[in-house]
C-alpha cells in the first residue's frame, strides 16, 4: 500500500467562520442548496462527529450515484476538518481511501485562505491515476466555488 499526498491552496472573499460553517457544520443543508446535482446526505453511522459515515447521493451523467464519507476529525476552534472517501463512485478500484484534510484561516480583506491536503491510500503498489487526480481536483474546486457562490448570493446566511 502506498500513500500519495497532494496539497492545494485557495482563497475566498467569504469570512472563514462562515465558510467553515457552510462547508462543515451545516454542509448537509447548504451543499444540496448550492449544488443542484446533490440530492441527499444521510448519516449511516454515528452522530456527526469523528467516525460518522455519510452517504451522499447525487446525479451525474443522468444517473443517481453516491459516495461514502467517513469523518476523521472536526476542529471547530481552529477551523479544521478531515474526512475520507471510503466507498461509492468517488473511490477508484486501485484506492483504499482518499483522505481530505482542510484548514481555513483569515485571508485578505476579511476573506478566507484555505489549505487542502489530499492523501490517496492505494491498494498494493498501485499509483494514483493522473486522470482521476485531475477529475477529483475539478470536482473539489467546483464544490468549493458553488458553496462560495451560494454564500455570496445569501449574505444573511450565518
N, C-alpha and C positions, 0 to 999 in steps of 0.2 A: 504494500500500500504506500502511495506517495501523497504528500501534501504540497499543493502548489498555491502560493499566495500572491494575490494581486491587490494593489491599492489604487484608490481613486479619491479625488477631492472635488468638491463642488461648492458653489456659493448660491445664496438665495436672498432676495430682498425681505423675506419673511423672518420675523424675530425667532430666535432659536427655541424659546419655550413654546411658542405657538406651533411651530413646525414639528417639534417633538411630540406635542400632544396629538396633532393630526396624524402623524406617521406611526406613533407607538400606542399611546394610551387610549386614543379614540379611533384608531385605524379601522376597526370593524365597522364603524359607522361612516367615517369620512371616505375611505377608499372606494366603496361601491358608489358613492355620490360623485366622486371625482373621476372615476374611470368607468366609462359606460360598459365595458366588457365584463367587469366584475359582477357576479350575480349574488354570491353569498359568502359569508365567513362563519364557520361553525366550529365550536370547540368540541373536539373528540375526546380529549383527556385534559384534566387539570382545571385550574381556576383563573387562568390568565397570566400567572407568574411563570418562573422558570420550570421547565418540564412540560408545560402545556403544549398539546399538539392541536393545530388548527387545520381544517380543510377549507381551502379557498377555491371556490368554483367560479369559473369564468368561461366566456365564449371566445374561441379562437378559430378562425377559418370556418365559421358557421357551425362548429361543434362545441358541445359542453365538455370542458376539461377541468382538471383540478390539480393542485399541488398540496402537499402536506408540509406545514411549517412547524418546527419544534422551537419553542422559545428557550434560549440558552441562558440569557441574563437580561435583567432590567435594572438600570441605574438612573432613576429619575433625577437624583441630586446632581449628577454630572452629565445628564442628557446622553446617556449611553444605552445601547440596546444591541442584543445579539440574538440571531435566530438561525436555524439551519433548515434547508430544504431537504426533507428525508424521504419523499415519495412523490408520485404523480409525474406529470409530463415535464416538470421542470428539472427532473433528475435524469441525466443521460445514463445509459446502461453501464458505462465504464466508471461511474462515480458513485461512491458510497453515500456521501452527503456533501452539500455545499453550505458553508457557514458564512454568514454576513455579520460583520461587527461594525456598527455605526456609532458615530460620535458627532454631536453638534456642539458648536461654540459660537460665541458672539463674532459677527463679521462686520464688515464696513457698513456705515450708515444705518445701524440698528438691525441689520440683516443677520444672516447665518453663514457660518463656514462649516462644511460637513466633510468628514473623513470616513471613507468606507474601505474596509479590508475584507476581501473575499478569499476564502480558503476552500479549494477543491480537494477533497479527500478521495483519491481514486482507488479503484479495486486493482489489486496486483500491481503490475508495472505499467499500467495504462497512463497515458499522458492526456491532459485535457484537450479536447478537440478545439482548435483555434476558431472554427465557425461557431461552436457552442458558446465560446467566450464572448465573441462579438455580439451574438444574438442576446446573450444574457445582459451585457452592458447596455445595449439599446433598450431592452425592456425595462431594466432598472432605471435608467435615465428618464424614460418616458413616464414611468410611475411617479418618480420624484417630481417631474415637471407638471404632471397632471394634478397632483396634490397641491403643489405651489400655486398653480393657476386657480384652483378651487378656493384656496385661502385668499388670494388677491381679489377674487371676484366676490368673496364673502368677508369683508373686512371686520364684521362684528363677531366672527367666529372666535371663540376662546373660552 
